[in-house]
């Protein structure tokens, strides 16, 4: 009995060990290929494409200067400018170039042209804006060779808005091609008269009334017809009438006195008889 049990136990142990070996083999076989795939380095067999290097476009080295003939200009006078654009580089410049000049306030453009000393004929230029008092622009359609210059002339008239001592700055710029450049010139206004200020209008006051006194004209008394009447000086007491004509009281008293004198004469004559 004991021998049978020991034999069964040994067989069980052997079976378990065999099963463990089988499982270990399965595990090792499943991990092997994955580990090999992680350590493998891929090989790039494609040929790289060459990159094209862009060709650099030569840049024009342009310079610009602006000069004024006389830096002091009286009111109503004219300022004359010279604008010079020079190709300072080794390359010829693009056929299309542009120079612009903004007209400042208190001035009007009177002339814009291409100078005869320019290396480009004026037939290759178009000039715009001088008649509108905005911006004068010179366009050219031909190439400016290395070392050559464009010479431009412009004149500005000072208007009545300019005041004595004003400083007016005027600037010219290369606006095409892209490498921009500018230069300016300044003038001083002399002798301009300041605009008079209009005085406020006075408000009329109330007129004063003028009183005129008219004196009556005294008319002389007309003497009676037939000569000058004798004047009898009789003292009279009282106030005369305010009506027209002579007063009756002197006449009555004169008549009464005459009668008294006449009666006295008659009495004296009878007594003497």
C-alpha positions as a printed NumPy array, in Angstrom:
array([[  0.   ,   0.   ,   0.   ],
       [  2.731,   2.396,   0.92 ],
       [  4.661,   1.517,  -2.259],
       [  1.641,   2.235,  -4.405],
       [  1.149,   5.694,  -2.811],
       [  4.784,   6.648,  -3.313],
       [  4.621,   5.661,  -6.954],
       [  1.538,   7.791,  -7.52 ],
       [  3.202,  10.783,  -5.838],
       [  6.312,  10.525,  -8.024],
       [  4.24 ,  10.374, -11.151],
       [  2.303,  13.492, -10.102],
       [  5.517,  15.394,  -9.436],
       [  6.934,  14.363, -12.797],
       [  3.749,  15.432, -14.593],
       [  3.763,  18.84 , -12.874],
       [  7.418,  19.433, -13.757],
       [  6.729,  18.535, -17.391],
       [  3.796,  20.945, -17.55 ],
       [  5.967,  23.723, -16.099],
       [  8.642,  23.151, -18.723],
       [  6.043,  23.264, -21.506],
       [  4.667,  26.615, -20.247],
       [  8.176,  28.098, -19.951],
       [  8.945,  27.097, -23.537],
       [  5.726,  28.701, -24.783],
       [  6.526,  31.947, -22.944],
       [ 10.062,  32.144, -24.303],
       [  8.915,  31.435, -27.838],
       [  6.262,  34.237, -27.7  ],
       [  8.68 ,  36.943, -26.347],
       [ 11.604,  36.233, -28.638],
       [ 10.343,  37.672, -31.961],
       [  8.874,  40.839, -30.283],
       [ 12.171,  41.667, -28.6  ],
       [ 13.954,  41.184, -31.902],
       [ 11.504,  43.549, -33.681],
       [ 12.097,  46.369, -31.137],
       [ 15.882,  46.33 , -31.57 ],
       [ 15.815,  46.222, -35.391],
       [ 17.001,  49.499, -37.117],
       [ 15.08 ,  50.45 , -40.325],
       [ 17.201,  51.191, -43.386],
       [ 16.2  ,  54.27 , -45.538],
       [ 16.869,  53.432, -49.15 ],
       [ 15.238,  56.6  , -50.732],
       [ 17.419,  59.156, -52.534],
       [ 17.06 ,  62.817, -51.157],
       [ 15.767,  65.446, -53.598],
       [ 18.065,  68.432, -54.286],
       [ 16.789,  71.891, -53.123],
       [ 16.853,  74.697, -55.749],
       [ 18.662,  77.866, -54.532],
       [ 16.792,  81.088, -55.616],
       [ 18.751,  83.519, -57.757],
       [ 19.258,  86.92 , -56.035],
       [ 17.839,  89.906, -57.923],
       [ 20.319,  92.779, -58.133],
       [ 19.206,  95.778, -56.062],
       [ 19.532,  99.348, -57.33 ],
       [ 21.542, 101.602, -55.07 ],
       [ 19.735, 104.884, -55.614],
       [ 20.446, 108.16 , -53.838],
       [ 18.374, 111.363, -53.862],
       [ 19.213, 114.985, -53.013],
       [ 17.018, 118.091, -53.033],
       [ 18.391, 121.647, -53.171],
       [ 16.792, 125.11 , -53.197],
       [ 18.238, 128.027, -55.172],
       [ 17.442, 130.677, -52.538],
       [ 16.407, 129.647, -49.028],
       [ 14.698, 132.992, -48.277],
       [ 11.66 , 133.836, -50.396],
       [  9.287, 136.819, -49.951],
       [  5.522, 136.489, -49.841],
       [  4.239, 136.077, -53.367],
       [  7.717, 135.025, -54.567],
       [  8.811, 131.745, -56.188],
       [ 11.032, 129.017, -54.716],
       [ 13.084, 126.975, -57.228],
       [ 14.182, 123.401, -56.373],
       [ 16.472, 120.839, -58.026],
       [ 15.932, 117.125, -57.328],
       [ 18.727, 114.693, -58.311],
       [ 18.431, 110.876, -58.29 ],
       [ 21.728, 109.001, -58.873],
       [ 22.393, 105.286, -59.468],
       [ 25.337, 104.721, -57.11 ],
       [ 25.476, 100.929, -57.599],
       [ 27.122,  98.621, -60.119],
       [ 23.819,  97.356, -61.534],
       [ 21.483,  99.078, -63.968],
       [ 18.175,  99.98 , -62.337],
       [ 14.729,  98.753, -63.276],
       [ 13.055, 100.605, -66.15 ],
       [ 10.187, 101.79 , -63.91 ],
       [ 11.171, 104.444, -61.377],
       [  9.1  , 107.063, -59.566],
       [  9.883, 110.258, -57.625],
       [  7.155, 112.004, -55.599],
       [  7.087, 115.449, -53.977],
       [  4.237, 116.556, -51.702],
       [  3.351, 120.226, -52.169],
       [  3.323, 121.951, -48.72 ],
       [  0.612, 124.319, -47.533],
       [  0.761, 128.034, -48.399],
       [  2.391, 127.168, -51.753],
       [  1.222, 126.356, -55.276],
       [  3.139, 124.353, -57.881],
       [  3.983, 126.616, -60.803],
       [  6.327, 124.291, -62.751],
       [  7.609, 120.686, -62.77 ],
       [  9.965, 119.431, -65.499],
       [ 13.031, 117.279, -66.359],
       [ 16.318, 119.191, -66.494],
       [ 18.335, 119.127, -69.708],
       [ 21.346, 117.828, -67.755],
       [ 19.5  , 114.589, -66.897],
       [ 20.934, 111.335, -68.328],
       [ 17.4  , 110.322, -69.312],
       [ 15.514, 112.349, -71.901],
       [ 12.292, 114.038, -70.836],
       [ 10.488, 112.007, -73.503],
       [ 10.745, 108.994, -71.129],
       [  8.968, 110.831, -68.294],
       [  5.36 , 111.421, -67.328],
       [  4.703, 114.241, -64.831],
       [  1.454, 114.415, -62.842],
       [ -0.03 , 116.641, -60.145],
       [  1.532, 120.08 , -60.628],
       [ -1.773, 121.613, -61.68 ],
       [ -3.703, 120.228, -58.707],
       [ -1.466, 121.471, -55.853],
       [ -1.319, 117.992, -54.309],
       [  1.644, 115.717, -55.051],
       [  3.952, 116.082, -58.038],
       [  5.072, 112.685, -59.414],
       [  7.676, 111.908, -62.082],
       [  7.41 , 108.46 , -63.748],
       [ 10.092, 107.05 , -66.066],
       [  9.874, 104.008, -68.377],
       [ 13.565, 103.485, -69.138],
       [ 16.599, 102.035, -67.351],
       [ 18.913, 104.22 , -65.267],
       [ 22.426, 102.932, -65.866],
       [ 25.087, 102.666, -63.191],
       [ 26.515, 106.1  , -62.39 ],
       [ 23.78 , 107.986, -64.289],
       [ 21.484, 110.622, -62.766],
       [ 17.942, 111.951, -63.155],
       [ 17.732, 115.732, -62.678],
       [ 14.292, 117.242, -62.001],
       [ 13.244, 120.896, -61.595],
       [ 10.273, 122.226, -59.61 ],
       [  9.048, 125.729, -58.715],
       [  6.599, 126.686, -55.94 ],
       [  4.762, 130.024, -55.617],
       [  4.201, 131.321, -52.088],
       [  0.589, 132.306, -51.46 ],
       [ -0.831, 135.034, -49.217],
       [ -1.275, 132.499, -46.42 ],
       [  2.472, 132.506, -45.691],
       [  3.569, 134.705, -42.787],
       [  6.86 , 136.464, -42.165],
       [  9.36 , 134.096, -40.549],
       [  7.534, 130.877, -41.497],
       [  9.702, 127.846, -42.309],
       [  8.309, 125.657, -45.1  ],
       [  9.874, 122.208, -45.576],
       [  9.468, 120.325, -48.837],
       [ 10.482, 116.654, -49.254],
       [ 11.086, 114.516, -52.36 ],
       [ 11.143, 110.681, -52.185],
       [ 11.947, 107.724, -54.42 ],
       [  8.715, 105.717, -54.233],
       [  9.615, 103.028, -56.787],
       [ 11.518, 100.619, -56.832],
       [ 11.204,  99.324, -53.277],
       [ 14.447, 100.739, -51.865],
       [ 13.044, 104.099, -50.797],
       [ 15.034, 107.265, -50.157],
       [ 14.049, 110.856, -49.329],
       [ 15.638, 114.277, -49.024],
       [ 14.168, 117.654, -48.041],
       [ 14.877, 121.361, -48.437],
       [ 13.548, 124.219, -46.294],
       [ 12.821, 127.841, -47.111],
       [ 12.167, 130.856, -44.875],
       [  9.419, 133.345, -45.72 ],
       [ 10.476, 137.016, -45.498],
       [  8.534, 140.247, -45.741],
       [  5.088, 138.698, -45.539],
       [  2.375, 140.807, -43.955],
       [  0.183, 139.205, -41.342],
       [ -3.466, 138.962, -42.273],
       [ -5.331, 141.838, -40.499],
       [ -7.916, 140.877, -37.948],
       [-11.394, 142.266, -38.675],
       [-12.559, 144.513, -35.805],
       [-16.034, 143.794, -34.383],
       [-18.808, 146.024, -35.695],
       [-19.963, 148.587, -33.086],
       [-23.625, 148.394, -32.099],
       [-25.315, 151.798, -32.597],
       [-26.823, 153.293, -29.42 ],
       [-30.135, 155.111, -28.962],
       [-29.987, 158.506, -30.746],
       [-30.379, 161.59 , -28.525],
       [-33.424, 163.743, -29.331],
       [-32.621, 167.378, -30.21 ],
       [-35.202, 170.006, -29.117],
       [-35.406, 173.018, -31.425],
       [-37.148, 176.125, -30.003],
       [-38.653, 178.372, -32.667],
       [-39.127, 181.979, -31.516],
       [-42.131, 183.867, -32.938],
       [-41.352, 186.667, -35.377],
       [-42.469, 190.146, -34.12 ],
       [-44.322, 192.068, -36.787],
       [-44.096, 195.903, -36.716],
       [-47.339, 197.856, -36.188],
       [-48.628, 199.425, -39.404],
       [-49.089, 203.209, -39.014],
       [-52.535, 204.668, -39.898],
       [-53.141, 205.896, -43.405],
       [-52.603, 209.58 , -44.08 ],
       [-49.543, 210.16 , -41.981],
       [-48.278, 209.649, -38.497],
       [-50.841, 210.229, -35.761],
       [-49.752, 212.461, -32.898],
       [-48.981, 210.649, -29.728],
       [-50.893, 211.753, -26.641],
       [-49.036, 210.833, -23.528],
       [-51.722, 210.121, -20.973],
       [-50.916, 208.065, -17.934],
       [-53.087, 205.028, -18.004],
       [-53.602, 202.62 , -15.176],
       [-54.797, 199.171, -15.9  ],
       [-54.293, 196.323, -18.351],
       [-54.91 , 196.654, -22.036],
       [-56.939, 194.289, -24.113],
       [-55.254, 191.179, -25.497],
       [-57.071, 191.578, -28.757],
       [-55.699, 193.18 , -31.914],
       [-55.79 , 197.034, -32.621],
       [-55.288, 200.157, -30.387],
       [-56.788, 200.465, -26.857],
       [-60.027, 202.749, -26.663],
       [-59.125, 204.266, -23.264],
       [-56.523, 206.808, -24.493],
       [-58.886, 207.989, -27.218],
       [-61.786, 208.457, -24.784],
       [-59.703, 210.342, -22.228],
       [-58.28 , 212.544, -24.994],
       [-61.782, 213.437, -26.201],
       [-62.967, 214.166, -22.622],
       [-60.008, 216.443, -22.018],
       [-60.718, 218.35 , -25.258],
       [-64.334, 218.948, -24.237],
       [-63.237, 220.236, -20.809],
       [-60.79 , 222.659, -22.385],
       [-63.423, 223.816, -24.887],
       [-66.077, 224.41 , -22.112],
       [-63.599, 226.389, -20.025],
       [-62.955, 228.67 , -22.98 ],
       [-66.658, 229.336, -23.503],
       [-67.175, 230.284, -19.792],
       [-64.235, 232.643, -19.787],
       [-65.492, 234.339, -22.969],
       [-68.952, 235.074, -21.425],
       [-67.423, 236.514, -18.276],
       [-65.309, 238.944, -20.224],
       [-68.363, 240.406, -21.94 ]])
